[in-house]
């Protein structure tokens, strides 16, 4: 059980670190700055932060929610996003990898297959993008193409990679399948592409209905790209 808890704790810590990075992505998307340079700084006084000011959650607690330099309050967004990301990393690991028995017994640890790893990693990337999208939308009612476009691409790319790997493993186990219309129409790539296009068109139609009824779009164009991303992923 100790080994199991150690693994989950390690994944949680990785999630906290990624959550800290997502905070940077959210805020610098809003301010239209590079997410790489300059180094982390206080958004109020612009003073560069020390490394120990950037420890996820702990720094916020130790600083009592205030900047170490100007003493301005630090937004609750920072620890919330970090904790949320950490919990999602653990939850998705348990959901898709299912490595333990109900009692977390080491002797009953289940093997993790390639398909589980692929699904887990993909789900983490998608989750990070959704958090970034939600963050910028809540702060500034802004949805960035830099977040929605990768969501669409990753959804389609996952379906392509998954289809190829499934085809290879199926062929090794059962021989070459019959390539016919039914086989082609069952390909996940087609569903991913169709759902992305359909999601975008439906949301655009609803949005443009506002132009007819009240003379303005019902919602922003970014929402249509989010719908396309959701379609491509699910």
DRENPA-3360 file (N, C-alpha, C; in nm, 2 decimals, always signed):
BEGIN
1 = XXXXXXXX = +0.08/-0.12/+0.00/+0.00/+0.00/+0.00/+0.09/+0.13/+0.00 ~ +0.20/+0.12/+0.07/+0.29/+0.24/+0.08/+0.34/+0.27/-0.06 ~ +0.38/+0.17/-0.14/+0.43/+0.18/-0.28/+0.32/+0.25/-0.36 ~ +0.20/+0.21/-0.35/+0.08/+0.26/-0.43/+0.06/+0.41/-0.39 ~ +0.06/+0.44/-0.26/+0.04/+0.58/-0.22/+0.16/+0.67/-0.27 ~ +0.28/+0.61/-0.27/+0.40/+0.69/-0.32/+0.38/+0.72/-0.47 ~ +0.34/+0.63/-0.55/+0.31/+0.65/-0.69/+0.21/+0.76/-0.71 ~ +0.10/+0.75/-0.64/-0.01/+0.85/-0.65/+0.04/+0.99/-0.61;
9 = XXXXXXXX = +0.12/+0.99/-0.50/+0.17/+1.12/-0.45/+0.26/+1.18/-0.55 ~ +0.35/+1.10/-0.62/+0.44/+1.15/-0.72/+0.36/+1.21/-0.84 ~ +0.25/+1.14/-0.88/+0.17/+1.19/-0.99/+0.10/+1.32/-0.95 ~ +0.06/+1.32/-0.82/-0.01/+1.44/-0.77/+0.08/+1.56/-0.78 ~ +0.21/+1.54/-0.74/+0.31/+1.65/-0.74/+0.34/+1.70/-0.88 ~ +0.35/+1.60/-0.97/+0.37/+1.64/-1.11/+0.25/+1.72/-1.16 ~ +0.13/+1.68/-1.12/+0.01/+1.76/-1.15/+0.01/+1.90/-1.10 ~ +0.06/+1.92/-0.97/+0.08/+2.05/-0.91/+0.17/+2.14/-0.99;
17 = XXXXXXXX = +0.28/+2.08/-1.04/+0.38/+2.15/-1.12/+0.32/+2.20/-1.25 ~ +0.25/+2.10/-1.32/+0.19/+2.14/-1.44/+0.08/+2.24/-1.42 ~ +0.01/+2.23/-1.31/-0.09/+2.33/-1.28/-0.03/+2.47/-1.26 ~ +0.09/+2.48/-1.20/+0.16/+2.61/-1.19/+0.19/+2.66/-1.33 ~ +0.24/+2.57/-1.42/+0.27/+2.62/-1.55/+0.14/+2.66/-1.62 ~ +0.03/+2.60/-1.60/-0.10/+2.64/-1.66/-0.14/+2.78/-1.62 ~ -0.11/+2.81/-1.49/-0.14/+2.95/-1.44/-0.06/+3.05/-1.53 ~ +0.06/+3.02/-1.56/+0.14/+3.11/-1.64/+0.08/+3.12/-1.78;
25 = XXXXXXXX = +0.04/+3.00/-1.84/-0.02/+3.00/-1.97/-0.15/+3.09/-1.97 ~ -0.23/+3.07/-1.87/-0.36/+3.15/-1.86/-0.33/+3.30/-1.85 ~ -0.25/+3.34/-1.76/-0.23/+3.48/-1.74/-0.16/+3.55/-1.85 ~ -0.06/+3.47/-1.91/+0.02/+3.54/-2.02/-0.06/+3.53/-2.15 ~ -0.16/+3.44/-2.16/-0.24/+3.45/-2.28/-0.33/+3.57/-2.27 ~ -0.38/+3.60/-2.15/-0.46/+3.72/-2.13/-0.38/+3.85/-2.16 ~ -0.25/+3.85/-2.11/-0.17/+3.97/-2.13/-0.09/+3.97/-2.26 ~ -0.11/+3.86/-2.34/-0.04/+3.85/-2.47/+0.11/+3.85/-2.46;
33 = XXXXXXXX = +0.17/+3.79/-2.35/+0.31/+3.78/-2.33/+0.35/+3.64/-2.37 ~ +0.49/+3.62/-2.38/+0.54/+3.49/-2.41/+0.53/+3.41/-2.28 ~ +0.50/+3.28/-2.29/+0.50/+3.19/-2.18/+0.64/+3.14/-2.13 ~ +0.74/+3.18/-2.21/+0.88/+3.14/-2.18/+0.95/+3.25/-2.11 ~ +0.95/+3.37/-2.17/+1.02/+3.48/-2.12/+0.93/+3.60/-2.10 ~ +0.95/+3.69/-2.01/+1.05/+3.68/-1.90/+1.02/+3.58/-1.79 ~ +1.10/+3.57/-1.69/+1.08/+3.48/-1.58/+0.96/+3.52/-1.50 ~ +0.91/+3.43/-1.42/+0.79/+3.46/-1.34/+0.81/+3.59/-1.26;
41 = XXXXXXXX = +0.70/+3.67/-1.25/+0.70/+3.80/-1.18/+0.57/+3.83/-1.12 ~ +0.57/+3.92/-1.02/+0.45/+3.96/-0.96/+0.36/+4.04/-1.06 ~ +0.24/+4.00/-1.08/+0.16/+4.08/-1.18/+0.13/+4.22/-1.14 ~ +0.15/+4.25/-1.01/+0.12/+4.38/-0.96/+0.24/+4.48/-0.97 ~ +0.35/+4.43/-0.90/+0.47/+4.52/-0.89/+0.58/+4.48/-0.99 ~ +0.55/+4.37/-1.07/+0.64/+4.33/-1.18/+0.78/+4.28/-1.13 ~ +0.80/+4.26/-1.00/+0.93/+4.21/-0.94/+0.95/+4.07/-0.98 ~ +1.06/+4.03/-1.03/+1.09/+3.88/-1.06/+1.08/+3.80/-0.93;
49 = XXXXXXXX = +1.02/+3.69/-0.94/+1.01/+3.60/-0.82/+1.13/+3.51/-0.80 ~ +1.16/+3.48/-0.68/+1.26/+3.38/-0.65/+1.20/+3.24/-0.67 ~ +1.29/+3.14/-0.68/+1.24/+3.00/-0.71/+1.15/+2.95/-0.60 ~ +1.18/+2.99/-0.47/+1.10/+2.94/-0.36/+0.96/+3.02/-0.35 ~ +0.94/+3.11/-0.43/+0.81/+3.18/-0.44/+0.72/+3.10/-0.54 ~ +0.78/+3.01/-0.61/+0.70/+2.94/-0.72/+0.67/+2.79/-0.68 ~ +0.69/+2.75/-0.56/+0.65/+2.62/-0.52/+0.50/+2.61/-0.51 ~ +0.44/+2.52/-0.59/+0.29/+2.51/-0.60/+0.23/+2.49/-0.46;
57 = XXXXXXXX = +0.13/+2.57/-0.44/+0.04/+2.57/-0.32/+0.12/+2.61/-0.19 ~ +0.24/+2.55/-0.17/+0.31/+2.57/-0.05/+0.35/+2.72/-0.04 ~ +0.40/+2.78/-0.15/+0.44/+2.92/-0.15/+0.33/+3.01/-0.12 ~ +0.21/+2.98/-0.17/+0.09/+3.06/-0.15/+0.06/+3.05/+0.00 ~ +0.07/+2.94/+0.06/+0.04/+2.92/+0.21/+0.14/+3.00/+0.29 ~ +0.27/+2.98/+0.26/+0.38/+3.04/+0.34/+0.38/+3.19/+0.32 ~ +0.34/+3.24/+0.21/+0.33/+3.39/+0.19/+0.20/+3.44/+0.23 ~ +0.11/+3.36/+0.28/-0.02/+3.40/+0.33/-0.10/+3.47/+0.22;
65 = XXXXXXXX = -0.08/+3.42/+0.10/-0.16/+3.48/-0.01/-0.12/+3.62/-0.05 ~ +0.00/+3.66/-0.02/+0.04/+3.80/-0.05/+0.18/+3.79/-0.12 ~ +0.20/+3.89/-0.21/+0.33/+3.90/-0.27/+0.44/+3.93/-0.17 ~ +0.56/+3.86/-0.19/+0.67/+3.88/-0.09/+0.73/+4.02/-0.10 ~ +0.70/+4.09/-0.21/+0.76/+4.22/-0.22/+0.67/+4.34/-0.20 ~ +0.55/+4.34/-0.27/+0.46/+4.45/-0.26/+0.35/+4.43/-0.16 ~ +0.33/+4.30/-0.12/+0.23/+4.26/-0.02/+0.09/+4.27/-0.07 ~ +0.08/+4.28/-0.21/-0.06/+4.27/-0.27/-0.11/+4.13/-0.26;
73 = XXXXXXXX = -0.24/+4.11/-0.25/-0.30/+3.98/-0.25/-0.28/+3.90/-0.38 ~ -0.24/+3.78/-0.36/-0.22/+3.69/-0.48/-0.36/+3.62/-0.50 ~ -0.39/+3.61/-0.63/-0.52/+3.56/-0.67/-0.53/+3.41/-0.62 ~ -0.65/+3.37/-0.57/-0.68/+3.23/-0.54/-0.67/+3.14/-0.66 ~ -0.67/+3.20/-0.78/-0.66/+3.12/-0.90/-0.54/+3.03/-0.89 ~ -0.43/+3.08/-0.84/-0.30/+3.00/-0.84/-0.32/+2.86/-0.77 ~ -0.35/+2.86/-0.64/-0.36/+2.73/-0.57/-0.48/+2.65/-0.62 ~ -0.59/+2.71/-0.67/-0.70/+2.64/-0.71/-0.67/+2.56/-0.84;
81 = XXXXXXXX = -0.61/+2.63/-0.94/-0.57/+2.56/-1.06/-0.46/+2.45/-1.03 ~ -0.37/+2.48/-0.94/-0.26/+2.38/-0.91/-0.33/+2.25/-0.85 ~ -0.41/+2.27/-0.75/-0.48/+2.16/-0.68/-0.57/+2.08/-0.77 ~ -0.64/+2.16/-0.86/-0.73/+2.09/-0.95/-0.66/+2.01/-1.05 ~ -0.55/+2.06/-1.10/-0.47/+1.98/-1.20/-0.41/+1.86/-1.13 ~ -0.35/+1.87/-1.01/-0.30/+1.76/-0.93/-0.40/+1.65/-0.91 ~ -0.52/+1.69/-0.87/-0.63/+1.59/-0.85/-0.67/+1.52/-0.98 ~ -0.68/+1.60/-1.09/-0.72/+1.54/-1.21/-0.61/+1.44/-1.27;
89 = XXXXXXXX = -0.48/+1.47/-1.24/-0.38/+1.38/-1.28/-0.39/+1.25/-1.22 ~ -0.42/+1.25/-1.08/-0.44/+1.13/-1.01/-0.56/+1.06/-1.05 ~ -0.67/+1.13/-1.06/-0.80/+1.07/-1.10/-0.80/+1.01/-1.24 ~ -0.74/+1.07/-1.33/-0.73/+1.02/-1.47/-0.64/+0.89/-1.47 ~ -0.53/+0.89/-1.39/-0.44/+0.78/-1.38/-0.52/+0.66/-1.33 ~ -0.60/+0.68/-1.22/-0.68/+0.57/-1.17/-0.79/+0.52/-1.26 ~ -0.84/+0.62/-1.34/-0.95/+0.59/-1.43/-0.90/+0.51/-1.55 ~ -0.79/+0.55/-1.61/-0.75/+0.49/-1.74/-0.65/+0.38/-1.72;
97 = XXXXXXXX = -0.56/+0.39/-1.62/-0.45/+0.29/-1.61/-0.49/+0.18/-1.51 ~ -0.58/+0.20/-1.41/-0.63/+0.10/-1.32/-0.52/+0.01/-1.28 ~ -0.42/+0.06/-1.21/-0.30/-0.02/-1.18/-0.31/-0.10/-1.05 ~ -0.41/-0.07/-0.97/-0.42/-0.13/-0.83/-0.55/-0.21/-0.81 ~ -0.55/-0.30/-0.72/-0.67/-0.36/-0.67/-0.75/-0.26/-0.58 ~ -0.87/-0.29/-0.54/-0.94/-0.20/-0.46/-0.87/-0.16/-0.33 ~ -0.79/-0.24/-0.27/-0.72/-0.21/-0.15/-0.58/-0.16/-0.17 ~ -0.54/-0.13/-0.30/-0.41/-0.08/-0.34/-0.30/-0.18/-0.30;
105 = XXXXXXXX = -0.33/-0.31/-0.31/-0.23/-0.41/-0.27/-0.12/-0.42/-0.38 ~ +0.00/-0.41/-0.34/+0.11/-0.42/-0.44/+0.11/-0.56/-0.51 ~ +0.08/-0.66/-0.43/+0.08/-0.80/-0.49/-0.02/-0.82/-0.60 ~ -0.12/-0.73/-0.60/-0.23/-0.74/-0.70/-0.22/-0.63/-0.81 ~ -0.10/-0.57/-0.82/-0.09/-0.46/-0.92/-0.11/-0.51/-1.06 ~ -0.19/-0.44/-1.13/-0.23/-0.48/-1.27/-0.13/-0.42/-1.37 ~ -0.10/-0.49/-1.47/-0.01/-0.43/-1.58/-0.08/-0.32/-1.65 ~ +0.00/-0.23/-1.70/-0.05/-0.11/-1.77/-0.02/-0.13/-1.92;
113 = XXXXXXXX = -0.12/-0.14/-2.01/-0.09/-0.16/-2.15/-0.07/-0.03/-2.23 ~ -0.02/-0.05/-2.35/+0.02/+0.07/-2.43/-0.10/+0.15/-2.46 ~ -0.22/+0.09/-2.48/-0.34/+0.17/-2.51/-0.38/+0.25/-2.38 ~ -0.36/+0.20/-2.26/-0.39/+0.28/-2.14/-0.30/+0.40/-2.13 ~ -0.17/+0.37/-2.16/-0.07/+0.48/-2.15/-0.10/+0.59/-2.25 ~ -0.13/+0.55/-2.37/-0.17/+0.65/-2.48/-0.29/+0.73/-2.44 ~ -0.39/+0.66/-2.39/-0.51/+0.73/-2.35/-0.49/+0.82/-2.23 ~ -0.41/+0.78/-2.14/-0.38/+0.86/-2.02/-0.30/+0.99/-2.06;
121 = XXXXXXXX = -0.20/+0.97/-2.13/-0.12/+1.09/-2.17/-0.20/+1.19/-2.26 ~ -0.28/+1.13/-2.35/-0.37/+1.22/-2.43/-0.47/+1.29/-2.34 ~ -0.53/+1.22/-2.25/-0.63/+1.28/-2.16/-0.56/+1.40/-2.07 ~ -0.44/+1.38/-2.04/-0.37/+1.48/-1.96/-0.35/+1.61/-2.04 ~ -0.31/+1.59/-2.17/-0.29/+1.71/-2.26/-0.42/+1.78/-2.28 ~ -0.53/+1.70/-2.31/-0.66/+1.76/-2.33/-0.71/+1.83/-2.21 ~ -0.69/+1.77/-2.09/-0.73/+1.83/-1.97/-0.66/+1.97/-1.94 ~ -0.53/+1.97/-1.97/-0.45/+2.09/-1.96/-0.50/+2.20/-2.05;
129 = XXXXXXXX = -0.54/+2.16/-2.17/-0.59/+2.26/-2.27/-0.73/+2.31/-2.22 ~ -0.81/+2.22/-2.17/-0.94/+2.27/-2.12/-0.93/+2.36/-2.00 ~ -0.83/+2.33/-1.91/-0.81/+2.42/-1.80/-0.77/+2.56/-1.85 ~ -0.68/+2.56/-1.94/-0.63/+2.69/-2.00/-0.74/+2.77/-2.07 ~ -0.83/+2.69/-2.14/-0.94/+2.76/-2.21/-1.04/+2.82/-2.10 ~ -1.07/+2.74/-2.00/-1.16/+2.78/-1.90/-1.10/+2.90/-1.82 ~ -0.97/+2.90/-1.79/-0.91/+3.01/-1.72/-0.91/+3.14/-1.79 ~ -0.88/+3.14/-1.92/-0.88/+3.27/-2.00/-1.03/+3.31/-2.02;
137 = XXXXXXXX = -1.12/+3.22/-2.04/-1.26/+3.25/-2.06/-1.32/+3.32/-1.93 ~ -1.28/+3.26/-1.81/-1.33/+3.32/-1.69/-1.27/+3.46/-1.66 ~ -1.14/+3.47/-1.69/-1.08/+3.60/-1.65/-1.11/+3.71/-1.75 ~ -1.11/+3.68/-1.88/-1.13/+3.79/-1.98/-1.24/+3.76/-2.08 ~ -1.31/+3.66/-2.07/-1.41/+3.62/-2.17/-1.34/+3.60/-2.31 ~ -1.22/+3.54/-2.30/-1.14/+3.53/-2.42/-1.10/+3.39/-2.44 ~ -1.11/+3.34/-2.56/-1.07/+3.20/-2.60/-0.97/+3.21/-2.71 ~ -0.85/+3.16/-2.68/-0.73/+3.17/-2.77/-0.73/+3.06/-2.87;
145 = XXXXXXXX = -0.70/+3.09/-2.99/-0.68/+2.99/-3.10/-0.56/+2.90/-3.06 ~ -0.46/+2.95/-2.98/-0.35/+2.87/-2.94/-0.39/+2.75/-2.85 ~ -0.51/+2.76/-2.79/-0.56/+2.65/-2.71/-0.66/+2.56/-2.78 ~ -0.75/+2.62/-2.86/-0.85/+2.54/-2.92/-0.80/+2.46/-3.04 ~ -0.71/+2.52/-3.12/-0.66/+2.45/-3.24/-0.58/+2.32/-3.20 ~ -0.49/+2.33/-3.10/-0.43/+2.20/-3.05/-0.53/+2.10/-3.00 ~ -0.64/+2.14/-2.95/-0.74/+2.05/-2.90/-0.80/+1.97/-3.01 ~ -0.83/+2.04/-3.12/-0.89/+1.98/-3.24/-0.78/+1.88/-3.30;
153 = XXXXXXXX = -0.66/+1.93/-3.31/-0.55/+1.85/-3.37/-0.53/+1.72/-3.29 ~ -0.52/+1.74/-3.16/-0.49/+1.62/-3.07/-0.60/+1.52/-3.08 ~ -0.73/+1.57/-3.08/-0.84/+1.47/-3.09/-0.83/+1.39/-3.22 ~ -0.80/+1.45/-3.33/-0.79/+1.38/-3.46/-0.67/+1.29/-3.46 ~ -0.56/+1.35/-3.41/-0.43/+1.27/-3.41/-0.44/+1.15/-3.32 ~ -0.51/+1.16/-3.21/-0.53/+1.04/-3.12/-0.60/+0.93/-3.19 ~ -0.71/+0.97/-3.26/-0.79/+0.87/-3.34/-0.71/+0.81/-3.45 ~ -0.61/+0.88/-3.51/-0.53/+0.83/-3.61/-0.43/+0.73/-3.55;
161 = XXXXXXXX = -0.36/+0.77/-3.45/-0.26/+0.68/-3.38/-0.33/+0.55/-3.33 ~ -0.44/+0.57/-3.26/-0.51/+0.46/-3.20/-0.56/+0.36/-3.31 ~ -0.61/+0.42/-3.42/-0.65/+0.33/-3.53/-0.54/+0.25/-3.59 ~ -0.42/+0.32/-3.61/-0.30/+0.25/-3.67/-0.26/+0.14/-3.57 ~ -0.24/+0.17/-3.44/-0.20/+0.07/-3.35/-0.29/-0.05/-3.34 ~ -0.42/-0.02/-3.33/-0.52/-0.13/-3.32/-0.52/-0.21/-3.45 ~ -0.50/-0.15/-3.56/-0.49/-0.23/-3.69/-0.37/-0.32/-3.69 ~ -0.25/-0.27/-3.64/-0.13/-0.35/-3.63/-0.15/-0.47/-3.54;
169 = XXXXXXXX = -0.20/-0.44/-3.42/-0.22/-0.55/-3.32/-0.33/-0.65/-3.37 ~ -0.43/-0.60/-3.43/-0.53/-0.69/-3.48/-0.48/-0.78/-3.59 ~ -0.40/-0.72/-3.68/-0.34/-0.80/-3.79/-0.24/-0.91/-3.74 ~ -0.17/-0.87/-3.63/-0.07/-0.97/-3.58/-0.15/-1.09/-3.51 ~ -0.26/-1.06/-3.45/-0.34/-1.16/-3.38/-0.43/-1.24/-3.47 ~ -0.49/-1.18/-3.57/-0.60/-1.24/-3.65/-0.57/-1.24/-3.80 ~ -0.46/-1.18/-3.84/-0.44/-1.18/-3.98/-0.50/-1.05/-4.04 ~ -0.48/-1.03/-4.17/-0.53/-0.91/-4.24/-0.68/-0.91/-4.24;
177 = XXXXXXXX = -0.74/-0.80/-4.19/-0.89/-0.79/-4.20/-0.94/-0.76/-4.34 ~ -1.07/-0.78/-4.36/-1.13/-0.75/-4.49/-1.15/-0.60/-4.50 ~ -1.08/-0.54/-4.60/-1.09/-0.39/-4.62/-1.22/-0.37/-4.71 ~ -1.33/-0.33/-4.65/-1.45/-0.31/-4.73/-1.51/-0.18/-4.68 ~ -1.63/-0.14/-4.73/-1.69/-0.02/-4.69/-1.73/-0.01/-4.54 ~ -1.77/-0.13/-4.49/-1.81/-0.13/-4.35/-1.69/-0.11/-4.26 ~ -1.57/-0.16/-4.30/-1.45/-0.14/-4.23/-1.40/+0.00/-4.23 ~ -1.42/+0.07/-4.35/-1.37/+0.20/-4.36/-1.47/+0.30/-4.28;
185 = XXXXXXXX = -1.60/+0.27/-4.28/-1.69/+0.35/-4.21/-1.68/+0.34/-4.06 ~ -1.62/+0.23/-4.01/-1.61/+0.21/-3.87/-1.48/+0.27/-3.82 ~ -1.40/+0.34/-3.91/-1.27/+0.40/-3.87/-1.30/+0.52/-3.78 ~ -1.23/+0.52/-3.66/-1.25/+0.63/-3.56/-1.21/+0.77/-3.62 ~ -1.12/+0.77/-3.71/-1.07/+0.90/-3.77/-1.19/+0.97/-3.84 ~ -1.27/+0.90/-3.91/-1.38/+0.96/-3.98/-1.48/+1.02/-3.88 ~ -1.50/+0.95/-3.77/-1.60/+1.00/-3.67/-1.54/+1.12/-3.60 ~ -1.41/+1.12/-3.58/-1.34/+1.24/-3.51/-1.35/+1.36/-3.60;
193 = XXXXXXXX = -1.32/+1.34/-3.73/-1.33/+1.45/-3.83/-1.47/+1.50/-3.84 ~ -1.57/+1.41/-3.86/-1.71/+1.45/-3.88/-1.76/+1.52/-3.75 ~ -1.73/+1.47/-3.63/-1.78/+1.54/-3.51/-1.72/+1.68/-3.49 ~ -1.59/+1.69/-3.53/-1.53/+1.83/-3.52/-1.60/+1.92/-3.62 ~ -1.63/+1.88/-3.74/-1.69/+1.97/-3.84/-1.84/+2.00/-3.79 ~ -1.90/+1.89/-3.75/-2.04/+1.91/-3.71/-2.06/+2.00/-3.58 ~ -1.97/+1.98/-3.49/-1.97/+2.06/-3.37/-1.95/+2.21/-3.40 ~ -1.86/+2.24/-3.49/-1.83/+2.38/-3.53/-1.95/+2.43/-3.60;
201 = XXXXXXXX = -2.01/+2.36/-3.70/-2.12/+2.41/-3.78/-2.24/+2.44/-3.69 ~ -2.27/+2.34/-3.60/-2.39/+2.36/-3.51/-2.38/+2.49/-3.43 ~ -2.26/+2.50/-3.37/-2.24/+2.62/-3.28/-2.24/+2.75/-3.36 ~ -2.18/+2.75/-3.48/-2.18/+2.87/-3.56/-2.32/+2.90/-3.61 ~ -2.40/+2.80/-3.64/-2.54/+2.83/-3.68/-2.62/+2.89/-3.56 ~ -2.60/+2.84/-3.44/-2.67/+2.89/-3.33/-2.62/+3.04/-3.30 ~ -2.49/+3.06/-3.31/-2.44/+3.19/-3.29/-2.49/+3.29/-3.39 ~ -2.49/+3.25/-3.51/-2.53/+3.34/-3.62/-2.69/+3.37/-3.62;
209 = XXXXXXXX = -2.76/+3.28/-3.55/-2.90/+3.30/-3.53/-2.92/+3.43/-3.45 ~ -2.83/+3.46/-3.37/-2.84/+3.59/-3.29/-2.83/+3.71/-3.39 ~ -2.76/+3.70/-3.50/-2.75/+3.81/-3.59/-2.89/+3.84/-3.65 ~ -2.97/+3.73/-3.67/-3.10/+3.74/-3.73/-3.20/+3.80/-3.63 ~ -3.19/+3.75/-3.50/-3.28/+3.79/-3.40/-3.26/+3.92/-3.33 ~ -3.13/+3.94/-3.30/-3.10/+4.07/-3.22/-2.99/+4.15/-3.28 ~ -2.94/+4.11/-3.40/-2.84/+4.19/-3.47/-2.69/+4.17/-3.42 ~ -2.67/+4.07/-3.34/-2.53/+4.04/-3.30/-2.52/+3.89/-3.27;
217 = XXXXXXXX = -2.40/+3.84/-3.28/-2.37/+3.70/-3.25/-2.42/+3.66/-3.11 ~ -2.47/+3.54/-3.10/-2.52/+3.49/-2.97/-2.40/+3.47/-2.87 ~ -2.29/+3.43/-2.93/-2.17/+3.41/-2.85/-2.05/+3.42/-2.94 ~ -1.93/+3.42/-2.88/-1.81/+3.44/-2.96/-1.77/+3.32/-3.05 ~ -1.69/+3.35/-3.15/-1.64/+3.25/-3.24/-1.56/+3.14/-3.17 ~ -1.49/+3.18/-3.06/-1.41/+3.08/-2.99/-1.49/+2.96/-2.94 ~ -1.62/+2.99/-2.91/-1.70/+2.88/-2.86/-1.72/+2.77/-2.97 ~ -1.73/+2.81/-3.09/-1.75/+2.72/-3.21/-1.62/+2.63/-3.22;
225 = XXXXXXXX = -1.51/+2.69/-3.20/-1.38/+2.61/-3.20/-1.37/+2.51/-3.08 ~ -1.42/+2.56/-2.97/-1.43/+2.47/-2.85/-1.52/+2.35/-2.89 ~ -1.63/+2.37/-2.95/-1.72/+2.27/-2.99/-1.66/+2.17/-3.09 ~ -1.58/+2.23/-3.18/-1.51/+2.14/-3.27/-1.41/+2.05/-3.20 ~ -1.34/+2.11/-3.10/-1.24/+2.04/-3.02/-1.31/+1.92/-2.95 ~ -1.42/+1.96/-2.88/-1.50/+1.85/-2.81/-1.54/+1.74/-2.90 ~ -1.59/+1.78/-3.02/-1.63/+1.68/-3.12/-1.51/+1.59/-3.16 ~ -1.40/+1.65/-3.19/-1.28/+1.57/-3.23/-1.23/+1.48/-3.12;
233 = XX = -1.24/+1.52/-2.99/-1.19/+1.44/-2.88/-1.29/+1.33/-2.85 ~ -1.41/+1.36/-2.84/-1.51/+1.26/-2.79/-1.57/+1.17/-2.90;
% end
